[in-house]
Amino acid sequence: MTVPTSPARFDVAVVGAGPAGLAAAFLLARTGFSTALIAPATRPDDVRTTALLGGSVAFFETLGLWKEIAAAGAELAVMRLVDDTGRLIRAPEATFRAAEIGHDSFGVNIVNSALTRILDAHVFGAPRLTRIEAAVESADLGPACAALTLSTGATVTARLAVAADGRKSRLREAAGISTTAWAHPQSALVLNLTHPVPHRFVSTEFHGPHGPYVLVPLPGDRSSVVLIETPDEADRLKDLPDDVLALELERRAHSIFGRFTVEPGRQVWPLSSMIANSHGTRRVALVGEAAHTFPPIGAQGLNLSLRDIASLVEVLADAARAKADIGSEETLRAYEKSRRLDVETRTRGVDVANRALLSDLLPVQAVRSLGFALANTIGPLRRLIMREGLTPSWSTPRLMRGLDIAAV
C-alpha cells in the first residue's frame, strides 16, 4: 500500500478493487502502463459466485493466473436447462456439453471472495502497480489529465481514469456519462449449500414461473444457488430457518442432489439492468458494472466485464505505440466502438430471455419452447450457441483468444 502525501502521477488510475478493478489494474501494469489502483482496504465477504467461461479462461491463462483460479473453483462440464414453469406449453429439456465443442469444460465456478483474494495477492507488489487504500472524493477531469482527490486529502493525477467502481459509479457521474436503466419485477436469493449426491460438474438451471433457479457446481459436494423470485418471496425465503430453507430448495430442485444443507451467508439482490450511454469521455473509461448491469442469467456478468478490460487495454496499447494520447476523446471513441455491439446484444439479450420466461402469452411460450427444441436437436445450431455464448466471434479482443497484448 502507498499513501501519497503529494500529487502522484500515473499513466492510468483504476478506481475500484472488485474483481474487475483488480484484473484491469494488473493487466494495465503488466502491459507497461504505470498504474494506480485506488479503493478502500475493506471489502465485505461476498458469497456470490462467478462462472468464468470461454474467453475469460484465455484471459487468465495468458496472465498466468488460471491454474490458481481453477484450483479454487469447480469445473463446468455440462449445462442443463429444465422448464419447471408448469405451464401449458413447456420447453423440452436442453443439455449443453463442453466435450461437444472440444473442451473438457466451459470454465469454472468460483466464489467471488476467493477470486478477489487471488487477484489481490498478485496485485500486491506487481511491477508498475501502486495500491492506494483510499476512496475517491472528487474528480477534476481536465483537458490534459484526470486529477482525483482522495479521502486522505492526497491527489492522484493520471492521463486516464478507469471507472471500475460499480453500478453507482461516482467517476461515471463526474464524467457526465448518462445511463439507460430499467428495473425487473424480481429479486435474486444467493447462497451456497452442500449435498450428498455429487454434482458431477453439471450446472442445472430450472426455469420457474418467476425466473430461473440455478445450481452451479462448487468444489466438493457443494453448489452455489441463484434463485430468482418475486421480491416478497425472495425476502420470505431469506428469513426462513436454515433447515426449512434447505427443504424448500431441495423440493424446488426435485431432490436431484439429495438432502441440502444451507451454508452461512445469504443475500438478496433486487434485479435491474443498466447500460451506460458511452463507454468513455473526459479522460474516464468505464468497465464492468460502471458500464453495464443485468440479472444473473446466463453467466455473462464478469465475463462481459473482462472483455471490457481486454478491449480497453488493447486500444490503449495501440494508442501508446502510435504515440497518441491514451486519454484522448479519439482513443475513448475507439474503445466505445470496440464494446458497444457486445454490451448491447448481451444486455438486451438477457432482458429478452428474462421477459420471455415471465410471459404468460401462449405465442411467446410456444416460440420459447421451439427455440429450446431446435437447440437440443440440431447439432450445428447447439454448437454455435455454445461457442458464441462462451466467446462472441465478432467482438473478441486478442487476449480472450489467447494472444497476449504486446507491452508498450
Backbone hydrogen bonds, N-H to C=O, Kabsch-Sander energy under -0.5 kcal/mol:
donor,donor_aa,acceptor,acceptor_aa,energy
2,T,131,R,-2.9
8,A,155,T,-1.9
10,F,157,T,-2.1
11,D,34,S,-1.4
12,V,34,S,-2.2
13,A,160,L,-2.3
14,V,12,V,-0.5
14,V,36,A,-3.6
15,V,13,A,-0.5
15,V,162,V,-2.9
16,G,14,V,-0.6
16,G,38,I,-2.6
22,L,18,G,-2.8
23,A,19,P,-2.4
24,A,20,A,-2.5
25,A,21,G,-2.5
26,F,22,L,-2.4
27,L,23,A,-2.3
28,L,24,A,-2.6
29,A,25,A,-2.4
30,R,26,F,-2.3
31,T,27,L,-1.8
32,G,28,L,-0.6
32,G,29,A,-1.0
33,F,28,L,-2.2
35,T,128,R,-2.9
36,A,12,V,-2.3
37,L,130,T,-2.9
38,I,14,V,-3.3
38,I,36,A,-0.6
39,A,37,L,-0.5
39,A,132,I,-2.0
47,V,45,D,-0.7
50,T,110,I,-2.8
52,L,50,T,-0.8
52,L,108,V,-2.8
53,L,51,A,-0.7
54,G,106,F,-2.0
55,G,390,L,-0.7
56,S,53,L,-2.6
57,V,54,G,-1.2
58,A,54,G,-1.3
59,F,55,G,-2.4
60,F,56,S,-2.0
61,E,57,V,-2.4
62,T,58,A,-2.5
63,L,59,F,-1.1
64,G,61,E,-1.3
65,L,60,F,-2.8
66,W,60,F,-1.1
69,I,65,L,-1.9
70,A,66,W,-3.5
71,A,67,K,-1.9
72,A,68,E,-0.9
72,A,69,I,-0.8
73,G,69,I,-0.5
73,G,70,A,-1.0
74,A,109,N,-2.0
76,L,107,G,-2.1
77,A,75,E,-0.6
77,A,201,F,-2.2
78,V,201,F,-1.6
79,M,96,F,-2.7
80,R,203,S,-3.3
81,L,94,A,-2.8
82,V,205,E,-3.0
84,D,82,V,-0.7
84,D,207,H,-2.3
90,R,88,L,-0.7
94,A,81,L,-2.1
96,F,79,M,-2.6
98,A,77,A,-2.7
100,E,97,R,-1.2
101,I,98,A,-1.6
102,G,99,A,-1.6
103,H,98,A,-2.1
106,F,76,L,-3.6
107,G,76,L,-0.5
108,V,52,L,-1.7
109,N,74,A,-2.6
110,I,50,T,-2.4
112,N,48,R,-3.3
113,S,46,D,-1.5
114,A,111,V,-0.6
115,L,111,V,-2.2
116,T,112,N,-2.7
117,R,113,S,-2.0
118,I,114,A,-2.0
119,L,115,L,-2.4
120,D,116,T,-2.9
121,A,117,R,-2.1
122,H,118,I,-1.4
123,V,119,L,-2.2
124,F,120,D,-2.2
126,A,123,V,-2.0
129,L,126,A,-1.6
130,T,35,T,-2.8
131,R,129,L,-0.5
132,I,37,L,-3.1
132,I,130,T,-0.6
133,E,131,R,-0.6
134,A,132,I,-1.4
137,E,135,A,-0.7
137,E,149,T,-2.9
138,S,149,T,-1.4
140,D,147,A,-3.1
141,L,139,A,-0.7
142,G,140,D,-1.1
142,G,145,C,-1.9
146,A,158,A,-3.2
147,A,140,D,-2.8
147,A,145,C,-0.5
148,L,146,A,-0.6
148,L,156,V,-3.7
149,T,138,S,-2.5
149,T,147,A,-0.5
150,L,148,L,-0.5
150,L,154,A,-3.1
151,S,135,A,-2.3
153,G,150,L,-1.9
156,V,148,L,-2.7
157,T,8,A,-3.1
158,A,146,A,-1.9
159,R,10,F,-1.1
159,R,11,D,-0.6
160,L,11,D,-1.3
161,A,283,R,-2.6
162,V,13,A,-3.1
163,A,161,A,-0.6
163,A,285,A,-3.1
164,A,15,V,-2.4
164,A,162,V,-0.9
169,S,166,G,-1.4
173,E,169,S,-1.5
174,A,170,R,-2.3
175,A,171,L,-1.7
176,G,173,E,-1.2
177,I,172,R,-2.0
178,S,176,G,-0.6
180,T,275,I,-2.7
181,A,179,T,-0.5
182,W,273,S,-2.4
184,H,271,L,-2.2
186,Q,184,H,-1.2
187,S,229,E,-2.7
188,A,269,W,-2.6
189,L,187,S,-0.5
189,L,227,L,-3.0
190,V,188,A,-0.6
190,V,267,Q,-3.1
191,L,225,V,-1.7
193,L,223,S,-2.6
194,T,261,T,-2.4
195,H,221,D,-2.2
197,V,257,F,-1.8
202,V,199,H,-1.5
203,S,78,V,-3.1
203,S,201,F,-0.5
204,T,202,V,-0.5
204,T,215,L,-2.2
205,E,80,R,-2.6
206,F,204,T,-0.6
206,F,213,Y,-3.0
207,H,82,V,-3.5
207,H,205,E,-0.5
208,G,206,F,-0.9
208,G,211,G,-2.0
211,G,208,G,-1.0
213,Y,206,F,-2.7
214,V,226,V,-2.8
215,L,204,T,-2.8
216,V,214,V,-0.5
216,V,224,S,-2.5
218,L,222,R,-2.4
222,R,218,L,-0.7
222,R,220,G,-1.6
223,S,193,L,-2.4
224,S,216,V,-2.9
225,V,191,L,-3.4
226,V,214,V,-1.8
227,L,189,L,-2.6
228,I,212,P,-2.7
228,I,226,V,-0.6
229,E,187,S,-2.5
229,E,227,L,-0.6
234,A,230,T,-2.7
235,D,231,P,-2.2
236,R,232,D,-2.2
237,L,233,E,-2.6
238,K,234,A,-2.1
239,D,235,D,-1.4
240,L,237,L,-1.4
245,L,241,P,-2.8
246,A,242,D,-2.7
247,L,243,D,-1.8
248,E,244,V,-2.0
249,L,245,L,-2.7
250,E,246,A,-2.3
251,R,247,L,-2.4
252,R,248,E,-2.2
253,A,249,L,-1.4
254,H,251,R,-1.5
255,S,250,E,-2.5
256,I,253,A,-1.4
258,G,255,S,-1.1
261,T,194,T,-2.1
263,E,192,N,-2.5
267,Q,190,V,-2.1
269,W,188,A,-2.3
271,L,186,Q,-2.3
273,S,182,W,-3.1
274,M,293,T,-2.5
275,I,180,T,-2.3
276,A,291,A,-2.7
277,N,178,S,-2.8
281,T,284,V,-1.7
283,R,327,G,-0.5
284,V,281,T,-1.2
285,A,161,A,-2.5
286,L,279,H,-3.0
287,V,163,A,-2.3
290,A,287,V,-1.4
291,A,288,G,-2.1
292,H,288,G,-1.6
293,T,274,M,-2.2
297,I,295,P,-2.6
304,L,300,Q,-2.6
305,S,301,G,-1.8
306,L,302,L,-2.7
307,R,303,N,-1.4
308,D,304,L,-1.8
309,I,305,S,-2.2
310,A,306,L,-2.7
311,S,307,R,-2.3
312,L,308,D,-2.8
313,V,309,I,-2.6
314,E,310,A,-1.9
315,V,311,S,-2.5
316,L,312,L,-2.7
317,A,313,V,-2.6
318,D,314,E,-2.2
319,A,315,V,-2.2
320,A,316,L,-2.8
321,R,317,A,-2.3
322,A,318,D,-1.3
323,K,320,A,-1.6
324,A,319,A,-3.0
326,I,324,A,-0.5
328,S,325,D,-1.4
332,L,328,S,-2.3
333,R,329,E,-2.2
334,A,330,E,-1.7
335,Y,331,T,-1.8
336,E,332,L,-2.5
337,K,333,R,-2.5
338,S,334,A,-1.7
339,R,335,Y,-1.1
339,R,336,E,-0.8
340,R,336,E,-2.2
343,V,339,R,-2.5
344,E,340,R,-2.7
345,T,341,L,-2.6
346,R,342,D,-2.3
347,T,343,V,-2.5
348,R,344,E,-2.6
349,G,345,T,-2.1
350,V,346,R,-2.3
351,D,347,T,-1.8
352,V,348,R,-2.6
353,A,349,G,-2.4
354,N,350,V,-2.2
355,R,351,D,-2.5
356,A,352,V,-2.5
357,L,353,A,-1.8
358,L,354,N,-1.7
359,S,355,R,-1.3
365,Q,361,L,-2.2
366,A,362,L,-2.5
367,V,363,P,-2.3
368,R,364,V,-2.4
369,S,365,Q,-2.4
370,L,366,A,-2.4
371,G,367,V,-2.3
372,F,368,R,-2.0
373,A,369,S,-2.3
374,L,370,L,-2.7
375,A,371,G,-2.2
376,N,372,F,-2.1
377,T,373,A,-1.5
378,I,374,L,-2.4
379,G,377,T,-0.8
382,R,378,I,-2.5
383,R,379,G,-2.8
384,L,380,P,-2.0
385,I,381,L,-2.5
386,M,382,R,-2.2
387,R,383,R,-2.5
388,E,384,L,-2.8
389,G,385,I,-2.3
390,L,386,M,-1.8
391,T,387,R,-2.6
395,S,392,P,-0.7
400,M,397,P,-0.9
401,R,398,R,-1.8
402,G,399,L,-1.3
403,L,398,R,-2.3
404,D,402,G,-0.5
406,A,404,D,-0.6
408,V,31,T,-3.1
